[in-house]
Amino acid sequence: MTDPIADYLTRLRNAIKANHRVVEIPASNLKKELTRILLEKGYILNYKFVEEGPQGTIKIALKYDTVNKVNSIKKLIRVSTPGLRQYVGYKEMPRVLNGLGIAIVSTSRGVMTNKEALDLKVGGEVICYVY
């Protein structure tokens, strides 16, 4: 597999389209940080790290609206790919859906949202957009 982050996002997208409650994804440190940010911003219900096998798995409980049966994640878009990395400075930090969505950025101070990176005045690689 050449792009594990694209695989992570695709597994989430597929689980949302199939209306699954839980999705299992092979773990890595970057995937754990992405999942932590999604939980902090309210896009997923909960997650659990299961240490089995050489790398372990992340079990993610997806969040649905109880009335309309609609998931809280509308789109997951991969921005930076292994073939074309997308780096931005803090002055060029992207705004997703005019501030309603988030961009997840990998910086020298760790993985964070675009708003946190702007507050810390640090740039980095834009991993994905979530809204």
C-alpha positions as CSV (number, residue, x, y, z in Angstrom):
1,M,0.0,0.0,0.0
2,T,1.5,3.3,-1.0
3,D,-0.8,5.7,0.8
4,P,-2.0,4.5,4.2
5,I,-3.8,7.9,5.0
6,A,-5.8,7.6,1.8
7,D,-6.7,4.0,2.9
8,Y,-7.8,5.4,6.3
9,L,-10.0,8.0,4.8
10,T,-11.5,5.6,2.2
11,R,-12.4,3.1,5.0
12,L,-14.2,5.9,6.9
13,R,-16.0,7.0,3.7
14,N,-17.1,3.5,2.9
15,A,-18.3,2.8,6.4
16,I,-20.3,6.0,6.4
17,K,-21.9,5.2,3.0
18,A,-22.8,1.7,4.2
19,N,-24.3,3.1,7.5
20,H,-22.0,1.1,9.7
21,R,-21.7,1.9,13.4
22,V,-18.1,0.8,13.8
23,V,-15.1,0.6,11.5
24,E,-11.8,-1.1,12.1
25,I,-8.6,0.5,10.7
26,P,-5.0,-0.7,10.9
27,A,-3.2,1.6,13.4
28,S,-0.2,4.0,13.1
29,N,0.8,7.0,15.1
30,L,-0.5,9.4,12.4
31,K,-3.8,7.6,12.2
32,K,-4.2,7.8,16.0
33,E,-3.7,11.6,15.8
34,L,-6.2,12.0,13.0
35,T,-8.7,10.0,15.0
36,R,-8.0,12.0,18.1
37,I,-8.7,15.2,16.2
38,L,-11.9,13.9,14.7
39,L,-13.1,13.0,18.2
40,E,-12.2,16.4,19.6
41,K,-14.0,18.2,16.9
42,G,-17.1,16.0,17.3
43,Y,-17.0,14.2,13.9
44,I,-16.9,10.7,15.5
45,L,-18.5,9.3,18.6
46,N,-15.6,7.4,20.2
47,Y,-12.5,5.3,19.3
48,K,-10.5,2.5,20.9
49,F,-7.0,1.3,20.2
50,V,-6.7,-2.5,20.2
51,E,-3.2,-4.0,20.4
52,E,-3.4,-7.2,18.5
53,G,-0.9,-8.3,15.9
54,P,2.2,-6.4,14.9
55,Q,0.6,-2.9,14.6
56,G,-2.8,-3.1,16.2
57,T,-6.1,-1.7,15.1
58,I,-8.2,1.4,15.8
59,K,-12.0,0.8,16.3
60,I,-13.9,4.0,15.5
61,A,-17.6,4.4,16.5
62,L,-19.2,6.7,13.9
63,K,-21.6,9.5,14.9
64,Y,-25.0,9.6,13.4
65,D,-27.9,12.1,13.8
66,T,-30.7,10.1,15.5
67,V,-33.6,11.9,13.8
68,N,-32.4,12.1,10.1
69,K,-29.9,9.1,10.2
70,V,-27.3,11.4,8.7
71,N,-23.6,11.1,9.6
72,S,-21.8,14.1,11.0
73,I,-19.0,13.7,8.4
74,K,-20.2,15.0,5.0
75,K,-16.8,14.9,3.1
76,L,-13.3,13.6,3.7
77,I,-10.9,14.9,1.1
78,R,-7.2,13.9,0.8
79,V,-5.1,17.0,0.0
80,S,-1.5,16.0,0.2
81,T,-0.5,12.8,-1.5
82,P,2.8,10.9,-1.6
83,G,3.3,12.0,-5.2
84,L,2.4,15.7,-4.6
85,R,2.9,17.0,-1.1
86,Q,1.0,20.2,-0.2
87,Y,2.8,22.5,2.2
88,V,1.5,25.8,3.4
89,G,2.8,28.6,5.7
90,Y,0.6,29.9,8.4
91,K,-0.3,32.9,6.4
92,E,-1.7,30.7,3.6
93,M,-3.6,28.3,5.9
94,P,-6.7,27.1,4.1
95,R,-10.2,27.8,5.3
96,V,-12.6,24.9,4.8
97,L,-16.2,25.8,4.0
98,N,-15.6,29.3,5.1
99,G,-14.6,28.1,8.6
100,L,-17.3,25.5,9.1
101,G,-15.0,22.5,8.3
102,I,-11.5,21.7,9.4
103,A,-8.2,21.1,7.6
104,I,-5.9,18.6,9.4
105,V,-2.3,19.8,9.2
106,S,0.9,18.0,10.1
107,T,3.3,20.5,11.6
108,S,6.6,20.5,13.4
109,R,4.6,20.7,16.6
110,G,2.5,17.7,15.8
111,V,-0.8,17.1,14.0
112,M,-3.5,19.7,14.5
113,T,-6.3,21.6,12.8
114,N,-5.8,24.6,10.6
115,K,-7.2,26.9,13.4
116,E,-4.8,25.7,16.0
117,A,-1.9,26.0,13.5
118,L,-2.9,29.6,12.7
119,D,-3.1,30.4,16.5
120,L,0.5,29.0,17.0
121,K,1.7,30.7,13.7
122,V,3.1,27.4,12.3
123,G,2.7,25.9,8.9
124,G,3.0,22.4,7.6
125,E,1.6,19.7,5.3
126,V,-2.1,19.8,4.7
127,I,-3.3,16.2,5.1
128,C,-7.0,16.4,4.5
129,Y,-10.2,18.4,4.7
130,V,-13.1,17.3,6.9
131,Y,-16.6,18.8,6.8
